[in-house]
Amino acid sequence: MRVSILTREYPPSIYGGAGVHVAQLVPQLRRFVDVDVQCMGEPRDGATAHQENFPPGANAALRVFGADLSMVDAIDPATDVVHSHTWYANLAGHLAGLFLDRPHVVSAHSLEPDRPWKAEQLGGGYALSSWAERTAYEGADAVIAVSEGMKKGILQAYPQLEADKIHVVLNGIDPEEFKPDHGTDVCEQIGMDPGKPSVVFVGRITRQKGLVHLVRAAKHLDPETQVILLAGAPDTHEIAEEFNLAFAEVKQSRGGGVVWVQEMLPRASVRQVMSNATVFACPSIYEPLGIVKLEAMATETAVVASAVGGIPEVVVDGETGYLVDYDPARAGDEDFIATFEKTFAERINELTRDPELVRRFGQAGRQRCIDHFSWRTIAQQTVEVYRAAIERHAARSTSAPPA
């Protein structure tokens, strides 16, 4: 079987969970099928890269569509299955499926209808990204959801889809790459004291990741607890203003022990910071599953996370960490948000005050990663989805009325 993986991100240029997913999945898929990769950005080894530069100066979504068209043209006609990841590559997968008469498989890492704040970032491009995603999902022969929560979300966002073409294949973790690293050189370089309790966040500054809630929650944390943020540049000017204000307030109120690292650290450095953290925080307001929590758990770090999307399928409340209820429908309710932030801080305090509980949660978390989130198993399950997509595509082709 020959498979073409279509993605925006591919090593060494990775900035989000979907990119990590593709980077980990491809080597394992190659144990079972022939794989080529079509990605976006600068040329790199192991993939055919397509520039997001046409039309020049256009809205970002239009330039992504230009790269999508280039992808379609580059796919080998002998390919048996095209498999796209995120809306950035969904249009390429849909068009390639039509152009080559091949089954198209979509991996759902997030859903545009659940991320309306992206209109701040993309402007009219958000309507285009939403259209591309919806069209691809409707036309796909199979959709892979990275959690049961994501499957429910897909059916809510696109109720016209046949439920039997949605397959749940969880995200994964390489426990040999992410394992406890109790070196301290990276921590010391960024200003983190491994000898003191700490809460660490790793991710982008977006509405989705909810970082502003953690920063506001910090005013309720015990004074000796360090707040370590490995967080890249905000998506938009509006998010930047909101976050910078909250960060300035918490830094002033807490004095030292508040660190914001804006540059993207190498994965090995992130692993060390996670390993030395007392608690890993995930205050997301929307999360299909989230690989970064698996990475933290694999380093034997306890997790406090919001109970949204697929997170409860990763973090077991009271066993590998704590879950804090969050209702997206009440995002505009100031009292509810204040309670969420205070409760989030209280759960972190429970852990930073109890080293034995932290140790127990951390060990249980790593074992859960080993037992349930193997990339080899995920690759095998993905190949089974390819076979189902091929059968479905063949059945659709034979049942189609003559032109």
Phi, psi and chi 1 to 4 in degrees:
 res  aa     phi    psi   chi1   chi2   chi3   chi4
   1 MET       -  135.6 -175.2 -171.6  -59.6      -
   2 ARG  -111.9  127.9  -56.7 -177.3   69.0  171.8
   3 VAL  -125.1  136.1  178.3      -      -      -
   4 SER  -109.3  117.8 -172.9      -      -      -
   5 ILE   -90.4  125.3  -60.3  -69.8      -      -
   6 LEU  -113.0  122.9  -45.9 -178.4      -      -
   7 THR  -152.9  152.5  175.8      -      -      -
   8 ARG   -78.5  -45.7 -170.8 -171.0 -160.6 -164.9
   9 GLU   -95.8  142.2  -57.7  173.8   57.1      -
  10 TYR  -161.2  144.6 -162.9   67.9      -      -
  11 PRO   -52.5  140.5  -24.7   34.4      -      -
  12 PRO   -91.5    3.5   33.6  -36.9      -      -
  13 SER   -96.8   94.3  179.8      -      -      -
  14 ILE  -132.7  132.3  -67.2  178.1      -      -
  15 TYR  -131.6   -4.9   60.2   85.7      -      -
  16 GLY  -147.2  177.0      -      -      -      -
  17 GLY   -63.0  -34.9      -      -      -      -
  18 ALA   -63.5  -37.8      -      -      -      -
  19 GLY   -66.5  -41.4      -      -      -      -
  20 VAL   -61.5  -42.7  173.9      -      -      -
  21 HIS   -57.1  -51.3  176.9  104.8      -      -
  22 VAL   -63.1  -43.4  172.2      -      -      -
  23 ALA   -60.9  -36.5      -      -      -      -
  24 GLN   -82.0  -33.9  -64.1  -73.3  -13.1      -
  25 LEU   -73.2  -42.6  177.3   63.4      -      -
  26 VAL   -56.3  -49.5  166.6      -      -      -
  27 PRO   -60.5  -34.7  -22.3   33.7      -      -
  28 GLN   -73.5  -37.5  -64.5  -62.5  -34.3      -
  29 LEU   -59.8  -35.7  -80.7  176.9      -      -
  30 ARG   -65.9  -10.7  -74.6 -179.4  170.5  144.7
  31 ARG   -71.1  -22.6  -65.3  172.0  177.4  -96.8
  32 PHE  -120.7  -28.1  -51.3  106.8      -      -
  33 VAL  -142.5  165.0  -64.3      -      -      -
  34 ASP   -81.2  132.5  -67.6  -29.3      -      -
  35 VAL  -130.4  133.4  178.6      -      -      -
  36 ASP  -121.0  155.5   86.5  -82.8      -      -
  37 VAL  -121.8  129.1  178.0      -      -      -
  38 GLN  -111.4  120.6  -53.0  -72.1  -30.1      -
  39 CYS  -129.2 -175.7   67.5      -      -      -
  40 MET  -119.7  152.2  -61.4 -176.1 -170.0      -
  41 GLY   111.3 -152.0      -      -      -      -
  42 GLU   -75.3  152.7  -62.5  -59.1  -42.5      -
  43 PRO   -56.1  144.8  -24.1   34.0      -      -
  44 ARG  -156.0  163.0   67.1 -157.4   72.6  177.0
  45 ASP   -71.2  145.0  -67.0  -23.5      -      -
  46 GLY    84.9    1.7      -      -      -      -
  47 ALA  -155.8  159.1      -      -      -      -
  48 THR   -98.4  118.9  -58.6      -      -      -
  49 ALA   -98.5  146.6      -      -      -      -
  50 HIS  -128.5  128.6  -56.0  -94.7      -      -
  51 GLN   -74.9  142.5  -64.2  -76.8  -22.7      -
  52 GLU   -95.7   64.9  -62.4  172.8   49.8      -
  53 ASN  -130.4   15.4   58.4    6.7      -      -
  54 PHE  -136.4  132.7 -179.0   82.8      -      -
  55 PRO   -69.6  141.1  -16.5   30.3      -      -
  56 PRO   -57.7  131.5  -22.4   33.6      -      -
  57 GLY    76.2    3.4      -      -      -      -
  58 ALA   -76.9  169.7      -      -      -      -
  59 ASN   -50.9  145.1  178.6  -81.7      -      -
  60 ALA   -55.9  -38.5      -      -      -      -
  61 ALA   -64.7  -39.1      -      -      -      -
  62 LEU   -64.1  -38.7  -74.0  175.0      -      -
  63 ARG   -69.3  -32.9  -72.9 -174.9  -82.4  113.8
  64 VAL   -63.0  -42.7  165.6      -      -      -
  65 PHE   -61.2  -35.9  -75.0    1.9      -      -
  66 GLY   -60.8  -43.3      -      -      -      -
  67 ALA   -65.7  -35.2      -      -      -      -
  68 ASP   -59.1  -44.6  -76.3  -26.8      -      -
  69 LEU   -62.9  -38.3  -66.0  176.7      -      -
  70 SER   -63.8  -38.6  179.2      -      -      -
  71 MET   -60.3  -47.8  -81.2 -173.2  179.2      -
  72 VAL   -56.4  -43.3  174.6      -      -      -
  73 ASP   -65.1  -26.9 -176.9   60.5      -      -
  74 ALA   -89.3  -13.4      -      -      -      -
  75 ILE   -71.3  133.5  -63.4  171.5      -      -
  76 ASP   -63.6  127.3 -171.5  -27.8      -      -
  77 PRO   -59.8  -19.4  -24.0   34.3      -      -
  78 ALA   -80.7   -1.3      -      -      -      -
  79 THR   -61.4  138.8  -65.2      -      -      -
  80 ASP   -91.7  -32.1  -63.5  -59.7      -      -
  81 VAL  -143.2  137.5  176.5      -      -      -
  82 VAL  -108.2  137.5  -69.7      -      -      -
  83 HIS  -132.0  110.2 -179.0 -176.9      -      -
  84 SER  -105.5  148.9   68.8      -      -      -
  85 HIS  -124.5  120.1  -65.3  -99.4      -      -
  86 THR    71.0  163.4   75.7      -      -      -
  87 TRP   -60.0  -26.4   77.7  -95.9      -      -
  88 TYR   -56.9  -35.6  -67.8   99.4      -      -
  89 ALA  -111.5   -4.3      -      -      -      -
  90 ASN   -60.0  -40.5  -74.7  163.2      -      -
  91 LEU   -64.2  -40.2 -178.3   62.1      -      -
  92 ALA   -60.7  -43.5      -      -      -      -
  93 GLY   -64.1  -42.6      -      -      -      -
  94 HIS   -63.5  -47.9  179.1   70.0      -      -
  95 LEU   -67.0  -38.0  -65.4  178.2      -      -
  96 ALA   -64.5  -39.2      -      -      -      -
  97 GLY   -60.4  -41.8      -      -      -      -
  98 LEU   -69.6  -46.8  -65.8  174.3      -      -
  99 PHE   -65.7  -40.2 -174.4   62.7      -      -
 100 LEU   -98.2   -5.7  -60.7  173.4      -      -
 101 ASP    54.8   55.3 -169.8   21.7      -      -
 102 ARG  -127.1  153.2  -64.1  -68.8 -173.6  -86.7
 103 PRO   -65.5  141.7   18.8  -29.4      -      -
 104 HIS  -114.1  127.0  175.7 -150.9      -      -
 105 VAL  -111.5  132.3  175.5      -      -      -
 106 VAL  -110.7  131.4  171.0      -      -      -
 107 SER   -98.5  123.7  -88.4      -      -      -
 108 ALA   -93.1  103.6      -      -      -      -
 109 HIS   -95.5  -20.3  -60.4  -81.4      -      -
 110 SER  -165.7  171.5   59.0      -      -      -
 111 LEU  -130.8  129.3  -66.0  169.2      -      -
 112 GLU   -60.7  -39.5  -66.1  -60.5  -85.2      -
 113 PRO   -61.2  -23.0  -24.9   35.7      -      -
 114 ASP   -90.1    2.8  -68.2  -21.1      -      -
 115 ARG  -129.3   58.3  -55.4 -166.3  -65.8  173.6
 116 PRO   -62.4  -21.8   24.1  -35.0      -      -
 117 TRP   -65.0  -13.3   55.1   82.3      -      -
 118 LYS   -67.1  -17.2  -72.2 -167.2   67.2  179.4
 119 ALA   -60.1  -29.3      -      -      -      -
 120 GLU   -62.3  -36.6  -62.4  177.1   38.8      -
 121 GLN   -84.7  -41.8  178.4 -175.5   -3.6      -
 122 LEU  -104.8  -12.0  -64.4  175.9      -      -
 123 GLY    59.9 -132.7      -      -      -      -
 124 GLY   -63.4  -17.4      -      -      -      -
 125 GLY   -63.8  -23.7      -      -      -      -
 126 TYR   -65.2  -36.8  176.5   61.2      -      -
 127 ALA   -63.5  -36.4      -      -      -      -
 128 LEU   -71.1  -43.9  -62.6 -178.9      -      -
 129 SER   -63.2  -38.5   65.4      -      -      -
 130 SER   -65.7  -41.4  -60.5      -      -      -
 131 TRP   -64.5  -43.9  167.9   81.0      -      -
 132 ALA   -61.8  -43.6      -      -      -      -
 133 GLU   -64.6  -49.9 -179.9  179.7  -82.1      -
 134 ARG   -59.6  -44.5 -178.7 -179.4   68.1 -106.7
 135 THR   -62.6  -42.3  -58.5      -      -      -
 136 ALA   -65.8  -43.1      -      -      -      -
 137 TYR   -64.2  -42.0  -79.7   50.9      -      -
 138 GLU   -65.6  -34.9  -69.6  174.4   -8.7      -
 139 GLY   -90.1  -12.8      -      -      -      -
 140 ALA   -67.2  152.7      -      -      -      -
 141 ASP   -86.8  -20.2  -65.3  -76.5      -      -
 142 ALA  -156.4  144.7      -      -      -      -
 143 VAL  -123.1  127.4  176.3      -      -      -
 144 ILE   -98.1  120.9  -66.0  176.0      -      -
 145 ALA   -99.0  136.2      -      -      -      -
 146 VAL   -84.3    3.9  -64.1      -      -      -
 147 SER  -165.8  163.9   66.5      -      -      -
 148 GLU   -64.3  -36.5  -70.3  -71.0  -12.6      -
 149 GLY   -60.8  -38.9      -      -      -      -
 150 MET   -67.3  -37.3  171.7   55.8   94.8      -
 151 LYS   -60.1  -44.4 -179.9  176.0 -179.6  178.0
 152 LYS   -61.5  -40.5  -67.2  177.4 -177.3  176.4
 153 GLY   -63.8  -38.9      -      -      -      -
 154 ILE   -62.1  -45.3  -67.6  169.2      -      -
 155 LEU   -69.7  -28.0  -69.9  172.3      -      -
 156 GLN   -74.1  -40.4  -72.1  172.4   -7.3      -
 157 ALA   -74.3  -36.0      -      -      -      -
 158 TYR  -131.3   71.8  -54.6  117.6      -      -
 159 PRO   -64.9  -14.7   22.0  -32.6      -      -
 160 GLN   -77.9  -11.1   71.1  -83.3   18.8      -
 161 LEU   -70.8  145.1  -64.0 -171.2      -      -
 162 GLU   -74.9  125.4  -55.0   95.9  -39.3      -
 163 ALA   -60.9  -29.3      -      -      -      -
 164 ASP   -75.9   -6.4   64.4  -10.6      -      -
 165 LYS   -97.0    3.3   81.0  172.3 -175.6 -179.9
 166 ILE  -100.0  123.1  -55.5  174.7      -      -
 167 HIS  -118.0  131.5  -52.8 -100.5      -      -
 168 VAL   -89.5  118.0  175.9      -      -      -
 169 VAL  -132.1  112.2  179.6      -      -      -
 170 LEU   -67.3  155.3  -61.1  174.9      -      -
 171 ASN   -65.7  167.1  -92.9  -31.1      -      -
 172 GLY  -136.8 -174.4      -      -      -      -
 173 ILE  -149.2  145.5 -177.7   68.7      -      -
 174 ASP   -98.6  101.5  179.9   -4.3      -      -
 175 PRO   -69.8   -9.0   24.7  -32.1      -      -
 176 GLU   -85.6  -27.5  -69.1  -53.5  -52.2      -
 177 GLU   -80.9  -46.9  178.7 -172.5   11.6      -
 178 PHE  -102.7  101.1  -86.5   82.0      -      -
 179 LYS  -143.9  164.6   56.5 -172.9  175.8 -177.5
 180 PRO   -56.1  132.0  -26.9   35.8      -      -
 181 ASP  -133.3  104.1  171.3    9.1      -      -
 182 HIS  -100.2   22.8  -63.7  -63.9      -      -
 183 GLY   -64.3  164.2      -      -      -      -
 184 THR  -129.7   -0.3   60.7      -      -      -
 185 ASP   -62.3  -44.4   56.4  -49.0      -      -
 186 VAL   -65.7  -44.0  175.2      -      -      -
 187 CYS   -57.3  -46.0  -62.5      -      -      -
 188 GLU   -65.2  -36.0  -68.6  163.0    0.6      -
 189 GLN   -63.8  -35.0  -72.5  169.1   15.1      -
 190 ILE   -91.5   -3.0   67.3  171.7      -      -
 191 GLY    93.0   20.1      -      -      -      -
 192 MET   -98.7  132.8  173.7 -176.9  177.6      -
 193 ASP   -96.6  106.5 -175.7  -13.7      -      -
 194 PRO   -63.2  -16.4  -19.7   32.9      -      -
 195 GLY   -83.9   -5.9      -      -      -      -
 196 LYS  -114.2  154.6  -65.9 -178.3  178.3  179.7
 197 PRO   -62.9  148.2   20.1  -31.2      -      -
 198 SER  -151.7  153.0   59.2      -      -      -
 199 VAL  -121.0  131.5   55.2      -      -      -
 200 VAL  -118.8  138.9  167.3      -      -      -
 201 PHE  -120.7  138.3  169.9   91.6      -      -
 202 VAL  -130.9  121.7  178.3      -      -      -
 203 GLY   161.2 -177.4      -      -      -      -
 204 ARG   -85.9  156.4  -66.7  169.1  -69.4  136.7
 205 ILE   -91.0   89.1  -57.1  177.7      -      -
 206 THR  -132.1  165.2   66.1      -      -      -
 207 ARG   -56.3  -42.9  -60.8  -76.9 -177.0 -147.2
 208 GLN   -57.4  -42.5  175.2  179.0  -26.2      -
 209 LYS   -78.9  -13.5  -60.8  -58.9  179.2 -177.8
 210 GLY    64.7   25.1      -      -      -      -
 211 LEU   -60.7  -34.2  176.7   55.7      -      -
 212 VAL   -59.8  -29.6   70.3      -      -      -
 213 HIS   -68.7  -39.0  -62.7  -53.7      -      -
 214 LEU   -65.3  -42.2  174.2   62.4      -      -
 215 VAL   -62.9  -42.0  174.0      -      -      -
 216 ARG   -68.8  -34.3  -69.4  173.3 -177.8  158.0
 217 ALA   -65.7  -23.3      -      -      -      -
 218 ALA   -59.8  -23.9      -      -      -      -
 219 LYS   -67.8  -16.6   64.0 -174.5  177.8 -175.6
 220 HIS   -97.6   -2.9  -57.8  -66.9      -      -
 221 LEU   -78.3  154.1  -64.3  176.5      -      -
 222 ASP   -57.5  143.5  -68.4  -20.3      -      -
 223 PRO   -58.2  -32.1  -24.3   33.2      -      -
 224 GLU   -81.5   -7.1   65.8  -87.7   18.8      -
 225 THR   -78.2  124.3  -61.3      -      -      -
 226 GLN   -79.3  146.7  -58.1  168.2   94.7      -
 227 VAL  -114.7  113.0  179.6      -      -      -
 228 ILE  -116.3  116.4  -48.0  -63.2      -      -
 229 LEU  -114.3  112.3  -49.4  177.4      -      -
 230 LEU   -97.9   88.2  -52.2 -173.8      -      -
 231 ALA  -137.1  123.1      -      -      -      -
 232 GLY   -72.7 -178.7      -      -      -      -
 233 ALA   -60.4  142.5      -      -      -      -
 234 PRO   -60.6  151.9  -22.9   33.7      -      -
 235 ASP   -66.0  -39.4  -85.1   -5.9      -      -
 236 THR  -136.0  165.9   67.7      -      -      -
 237 HIS   -62.2  -39.1  177.5   69.9      -      -
 238 GLU   -64.7  -44.0  -68.6   78.1   11.1      -
 239 ILE   -65.6  -38.7  -64.4  171.5      -      -
 240 ALA   -59.3  -45.5      -      -      -      -
 241 GLU   -62.7  -45.3  -74.9 -171.7  -19.6      -
 242 GLU   -62.8  -45.9 -179.9 -177.3   39.6      -
 243 PHE   -69.0  -44.4  175.2   77.0      -      -
 244 ASN   -60.5  -38.5  -72.3  -23.4      -      -
 245 LEU   -64.1  -48.1  176.7   61.7      -      -
 246 ALA   -63.8  -40.0      -      -      -      -
 247 PHE   -65.8  -43.5 -177.3   77.7      -      -
 248 ALA   -61.7  -39.3      -      -      -      -
 249 GLU   -66.5  -43.4  -70.6  176.9   -9.7      -
 250 VAL   -72.5  -34.3   74.1      -      -      -
 251 LYS   -66.8  -39.2 -168.3  161.1 -172.9  177.4
 252 GLN   -67.6  -40.6 -178.4  177.8   16.4      -
 253 SER   -74.0  -31.0   65.6      -      -      -
 254 ARG   -99.3  -13.6  -66.3 -177.7   63.4   83.4
 255 GLY    71.6 -123.9      -      -      -      -
 256 GLY   -77.1  178.8      -      -      -      -
 257 GLY    79.6   15.2      -      -      -      -
 258 VAL  -120.5  116.1 -179.8      -      -      -
 259 VAL  -125.2  131.0  175.9      -      -      -
 260 TRP  -122.8  112.0  177.0   15.8      -      -
 261 VAL  -100.5  112.1  179.3      -      -      -
 262 GLN   -89.7  -27.1  -61.1 -176.0   46.1      -
 263 GLU   -79.0  152.4   66.2  -90.1   19.5      -
 264 MET   -77.2  117.9 -176.8  177.1  -69.6      -
 265 LEU   -81.3  152.4  -64.5 -179.5      -      -
 266 PRO   -59.4  152.7  -21.6   32.1      -      -
 267 ARG   -59.0  -35.8  -74.4  168.8   66.1   78.1
 268 ALA   -64.4  -35.9      -      -      -      -
 269 SER   -69.4  -41.3  -61.9      -      -      -
 270 VAL   -59.6  -42.1  172.8      -      -      -
 271 ARG   -58.2  -42.7 -179.4  178.1   64.8 -140.2
 272 GLN   -65.8  -42.8 -174.7 -175.7  115.1      -
 273 VAL   -61.9  -44.6  174.2      -      -      -
 274 MET   -59.9  -43.8  -75.4  179.1  168.4      -
 275 SER   -62.0  -33.3  -61.9      -      -      -
 276 ASN   -90.1   -5.4  -76.9  -78.4      -      -
 277 ALA   -74.1  147.7      -      -      -      -
 278 THR   -77.5  -41.6  -48.7      -      -      -
 279 VAL  -137.4  140.5  177.1      -      -      -
 280 PHE  -103.9  131.4 -179.3   83.1      -      -
 281 ALA  -108.3  135.3      -      -      -      -
 282 CYS  -134.0   88.8  177.2      -      -      -
 283 PRO   -90.8   30.6   34.1  -33.8      -      -
 284 SER   -57.4  144.9  -64.6      -      -      -
 285 ILE   -97.9   -8.1   63.2  173.1      -      -
 286 TYR  -155.5  128.3  169.4   68.6      -      -
 287 GLU  -160.4  109.4 -163.2   70.3   70.4      -
 288 PRO   -58.7  -42.1  -27.4   36.7      -      -
 289 LEU  -154.2  -66.7 -171.1   84.2      -      -
 290 GLY    98.0   98.6      -      -      -      -
 291 ILE   -68.2  -31.8  -69.5  177.0      -      -
 292 VAL   -61.5  -30.9   69.6      -      -      -
 293 LYS   -68.2  -37.2  -71.4  173.8  -65.2  -58.7
 294 LEU   -63.8  -40.1  -70.8  170.8      -      -
 295 GLU   -61.0  -43.4  -67.5  172.4  -14.7      -
 296 ALA   -65.1  -45.1      -      -      -      -
 297 MET   -61.8  -37.0  -72.7  164.2   56.1      -
 298 ALA   -66.2  -22.3      -      -      -      -
 299 THR   -90.2   12.1   64.1      -      -      -
 300 GLU    65.6   42.6  -65.4 -170.2   -5.6      -
 301 THR  -112.2  131.2  -58.7      -      -      -
 302 ALA   -68.1  150.5      -      -      -      -
 303 VAL  -123.1  138.5  176.8      -      -      -
 304 VAL  -117.9  124.5  173.8      -      -      -
 305 ALA  -143.2  156.0      -      -      -      -
 306 SER   -74.8  144.7   43.1      -      -      -
 307 ALA   -89.6   71.1      -      -      -      -
 308 VAL  -126.5  155.6  -62.1      -      -      -
 309 GLY    53.8 -129.2      -      -      -      -
 310 GLY   -92.0    3.3      -      -      -      -
 311 ILE   -57.8  -41.9  -68.8  177.4      -      -
 312 PRO   -63.6  -14.3  -26.4   37.3      -      -
 313 GLU   -83.0  -10.0  -64.1  171.1   53.0      -
 314 VAL  -105.7  -56.2  175.9      -      -      -
 315 VAL   -91.1  120.2  180.0      -      -      -
 316 VAL   -93.0  114.4 -179.6      -      -      -
 317 ASP   -60.4  126.5 -169.3   39.8      -      -
 318 GLY    81.0    2.8      -      -      -      -
 319 GLU  -126.4  -46.4 -178.0  178.1  -42.6      -
 320 THR  -116.7   -1.5   67.5      -      -      -
 321 GLY   165.8 -159.3      -      -      -      -
 322 TYR  -126.1  144.2  -73.3  129.3      -      -
 323 LEU  -108.8  141.2  -64.6  173.4      -      -
 324 VAL  -120.1  124.9 -179.2      -      -      -
 325 ASP   -62.4  136.5  -71.9  -23.2      -      -
 326 TYR  -141.1  133.3 -179.5   86.6      -      -
 327 ASP  -114.1  107.3 -176.8   -4.1      -      -
 328 PRO   -56.6  -28.0  -24.4   34.5      -      -
 329 ALA   -68.2  -15.3      -      -      -      -
 330 ARG  -109.2   24.7  -59.7 -177.2   67.6 -176.1
 331 ALA   -61.2  -26.3      -      -      -      -
 332 GLY   -92.5    2.2      -      -      -      -
 333 ASP   -90.9  104.8 -176.9  -23.0      -      -
 334 GLU   -62.0  -37.7  -66.7 -176.6    3.0      -
 335 ASP   -66.3  -42.8  -70.3  -20.6      -      -
 336 PHE   -62.2  -45.4  171.7   78.1      -      -
 337 ILE   -62.9  -41.9  -65.7  -59.6      -      -
 338 ALA   -62.0  -40.0      -      -      -      -
 339 THR   -66.4  -42.3  -60.3      -      -      -
 340 PHE   -57.6  -47.5  167.5   73.7      -      -
 341 GLU   -65.2  -40.5  -67.9  168.1   -6.8      -
 342 LYS   -67.0  -42.3 -171.7  172.4 -173.5  -67.1
 343 THR   -64.6  -39.4  -55.8      -      -      -
 344 PHE   -58.3  -45.4 -154.6   95.6      -      -
 345 ALA   -64.5  -39.1      -      -      -      -
 346 GLU   -63.3  -38.2  -70.5  170.2  -11.8      -
 347 ARG   -67.7  -38.4  -65.3  -65.7  175.7  -92.9
 348 ILE   -63.3  -43.6  -67.0  171.7      -      -
 349 ASN   -60.9  -39.1  -73.1  -24.6      -      -
 350 GLU   -56.4  -38.8  -73.2 -177.8   40.8      -
 351 LEU   -79.0  -44.3  -69.8  170.5      -      -
 352 THR   -64.8  -21.1   56.8      -      -      -
 353 ARG   -88.8   -4.7  -63.5  168.4 -173.4  170.5
 354 ASP  -134.5   82.4 -168.0  -20.7      -      -
 355 PRO   -56.6  -34.9  -24.3   34.3      -      -
 356 GLU   -68.1  -39.3  175.0   56.8   27.5      -
 357 LEU   -66.3  -40.5 -176.4   60.6      -      -
 358 VAL   -59.5  -44.5  165.5      -      -      -
 359 ARG   -61.9  -44.0 -176.7 -165.2   64.5   79.0
 360 ARG   -66.6  -45.4 -169.2  165.1   72.7 -115.6
 361 PHE   -61.4  -41.8  -80.3    6.3      -      -
 362 GLY   -62.8  -44.9      -      -      -      -
 363 GLN   -66.0  -39.9  -69.8 -179.3  -12.6      -
 364 ALA   -65.9  -35.7      -      -      -      -
 365 GLY   -65.2  -44.6      -      -      -      -
 366 ARG   -63.5  -41.4  177.1  165.7  174.4   80.0
 367 GLN   -64.2  -35.7 -167.4   59.7   50.3      -
 368 ARG   -63.8  -40.8  179.3  165.2  172.2   77.1
 369 CYS   -60.0  -45.2  -71.0      -      -      -
 370 ILE   -65.0  -40.8  -67.1  169.8      -      -
 371 ASP   -77.1  -30.8  -68.2  -16.1      -      -
 372 HIS  -123.9   -9.2  -61.3  -75.5      -      -
 373 PHE  -130.4   45.3  -63.2   94.1      -      -
 374 SER   -77.5  130.9  158.0      -      -      -
 375 TRP   -67.0  -31.7  -83.3  112.8      -      -
 376 ARG   -62.7  -44.3 -176.5 -178.2  177.4   90.6
 377 THR   -63.4  -41.1  -61.5      -      -      -
 378 ILE   -63.1  -39.9  -69.9  163.7      -      -
 379 ALA   -63.6  -42.3      -      -      -      -
 380 GLN   -61.8  -42.6  -69.1  173.4  -42.8      -
 381 GLN   -65.8  -35.7  -66.8  172.2  -12.7      -
 382 THR   -65.7  -40.3  -58.3      -      -      -
 383 VAL   -62.6  -36.8  172.2      -      -      -
 384 GLU   -64.1  -35.5  -70.1  -55.1  -48.5      -
 385 VAL   -65.4  -39.6  174.8      -      -      -
 386 TYR   -57.6  -44.2  -66.1  158.7      -      -
 387 ARG   -64.1  -40.5  -66.6 -165.7  176.2  102.4
 388 ALA   -64.4  -37.6      -      -      -      -
 389 ALA   -67.3  -39.8      -      -      -      -
 390 ILE   -61.9  -44.2  -70.0  171.5      -      -
 391 GLU   -63.9  -42.1  -68.8  178.9    4.7      -
 392 ARG   -66.3  -41.3 -171.2 -178.6 -170.1   93.8
 393 HIS   -64.1  -42.0 -174.1   80.2      -      -
 394 ALA   -63.7  -40.5      -      -      -      -
 395 ALA   -66.1  -38.9      -      -      -      -
 396 ARG   -66.0  -38.8  -71.3 -156.5  -52.5  178.2
 397 SER   -66.3  -41.5  -62.3      -      -      -
 398 THR   -74.1  -25.6   56.1      -      -      -
 399 SER   -91.3   -7.4   62.2      -      -      -
 400 ALA   -68.9  138.1      -      -      -      -
 401 PRO   -69.0  150.3   24.2  -32.7      -      -
 402 PRO   -64.1  148.0   22.9  -32.8      -      -
 403 ALA   -67.3      -      -      -      -      -
